[in-house]
Amino acid sequence: VSTTCDMVLTGTAPCWTEDPVSAKAVVSQEIEGLLQRSPTLRMCDFDGLVRQFLHAIHNVGGRQGVHEALDVLHRSTSCKYRSCVHNWAAYVKTILKGFLRDHKQALIESRSADCFPAHA
């Protein structure tokens, strides 16, 4: 039987257990929150592939990870005009893919440090 810490170390950890809200609901809530403060992004920019990346981010970093990813997305898009990007869903996916790649290892390491604190 695998422990949660074992699953974190192997990258197979389930969604954060302290948040009883489903990953789908978390992703939807975080997208809605972003859309309320973003003058550029629209709901149609969050297609199935974009949502898959957000679910993958949730599996690694929980709600906080999704929130941080969408903050990066907001900063990356807030000064852009809609006419400057031909395919917004692809652009959003590229940003989230980079976030997942850059932060996955750091998120796993921080969670494993919680499981195995250093002894003084």
Secondary structure, 3 states (H helix, E strand, C coil): CCCHHHHHHHCCCCCCCCCCCCHHHHHHHHHHHHHHHCCCCCHHHCCHHHHHHHHHHHHHHHHHHHHHHHHHHHHHHCCCCHHHCCCHHHHHHHHHHHHHHHHHHHHHHHHHHHHCCCCC
